[in-house]
Amino acid sequence: MEYIALLMFVVVCLVLLLGYPVALSLAGTALIFAGLGSVFNIFEPAFLTALPSRIYGVMNNQTLLAVPLFVFMGAMLERSKIAENLLNAMSVLFGRFNGGLGISVTLVGMLLAASTGIVGATVVTMGLLSLPTMLKRGYNPQFSTGIICATGTLGQIIPPSIALVLLGDVLSSAYQKAQLQMGIFSPETVSVGDLFAGAVIPGLILVFLYMLYCLIYAYLKPNEVPSLTPQDIKEIQGNRSKTSLMLSALVPPLLLMFAVLGSILLGFATPTEAAGVGAMGAVILALFQKQLSRENLIAVMQSTVKITSMVFLILIGASLFSLVFRGFGGEELVQGFFEGMPGGVVGATLIVMLVIFLLGFILDFIEITFVVVPIVAPILLAMGLDPIWLGIMIAINLQTSFLTPPFGFALFYLRGVADKAIKTSAIYRGVIPFILMQLLLLLALAKWPELITWLPSVIYG
């Protein structure tokens, strides 16, 4: 009977590949298997009685309240021309060097990631703003599309990240469950703030690797990433001085970053409270930028409702799926598989990371977070892994799902706004070096876990 649970998981993946909505695919497949299992007396329908309490728990979860607030903040900043001002300032600062536009895109992507936390918005915004400029200045299309896609995904790991909010909630439940299985009846907790702190250093390392790649590429192929001419820089700078341009572009997002991320890391606010501050701060910035129109506000609210509804509907579908999966004995099967694996916790972790990486080719990070992580995380945590380390490793692994062909969402986002003259194959080839850099970072974090655990221990230890 246990193998029916694995069959159900395979069927869900196949249904998703056919293009059906994620939430309905998860819930529908689970209900079909539950119905067939009840008919053949291999599934106990009483498992489904827990669904109402699970849905109520989702709706009553204070941590998940941060999701719509962060989405609102990101959508509002997207329309307040913050990205355009940042890109102009960075282009003036670094444009005189070969590969300077690539470094500018990386830094702007980092600041947007720390301000919005939404991958799609960042990729689309950077694609519309920077890609035409880079191509006009003679940049290689493969390099240009690769750096835009990769920096857009920084919102997945650099806090405040919606992915870390969702992952933190799932890991919190998994960690408590693992401790109860180990006989610890006063379990410790892991919070979204812990994951935010743990993600800071790996996120900065990834930014450094991207910038290093730009410098190496510029050294090896300077003609493919030329510097801007003095006339180009003067055209971007306009009548403003360099100091004025830098201050007006950098100060607003940096203040917002400090207000949101600083309040969380310093313990002044929970992620949900900080998200509320960020949402209000984004409205104020849009007001100062003279972008707070009725049309923009309506568009931002509609976008927030759509994205939030999608996330919560997927979470409800995943809750139903996990109930049926457990009813068929899937958790016991996975646990027995891991416990009998050679290499112990190292072998189990390696297999889980490989499976998540491969699933990233066909599934979005939300499905993997809500379906796969609740199954494997309690087992790995019960084997002694640090929950913060595991969470960040999974988050970086999931980040690659945005870049891996054929279903990498960052590739689709950029393809939708890029010039039709740019071949899709060029976009696919352009992201390969960045996928390798992310895998290299995973290896480094596995070798030196202190890169993740040090900052949380200093702040919260």
Secondary structure, 3 states (H helix, E strand, C coil): CHHHHHHHHHHHHHHHHCCCCHHHHHHHHHHHHHHHHHHCCCCCHHHHHHHHHHHHHHHCCCHHHHHHHHHHHHHHHHCCCHHHHHHHHHHHHHCCCCCHHHHHHHHHHHHHHHHCCCHHHHHHHHHHHCHHHHHHCCCCHHHHHHHHHHHHHHHHCCCCCHHHHHHHHHHHHHHHHHHHHCCCCCCCCCCHHHHHHHHHHHHHHHHHHHHHHHHHHHHHCHHHCCCCCHHHHHHHHCCCCHHHHHHHHHHHHHHHHHHHHHHHHCCCCCHHHHHHHHHHHHHHHHHHCCCCCHHHHHHHHHHHHHHHHHHHHHHHHHHHHHHHHHHCCHHHHHHHHHHCCCCHHHHHHHHHHHHHHHHCCCCCHHHHHHHHHHHHHHHHHHCCCCHHHHHHHHHHHHHHHHCCCCCCHHHHHHHHHCCCCCCHHHHHHHHHHHHHHHHHHHHHHHHCCHHHHHHHHHHHC
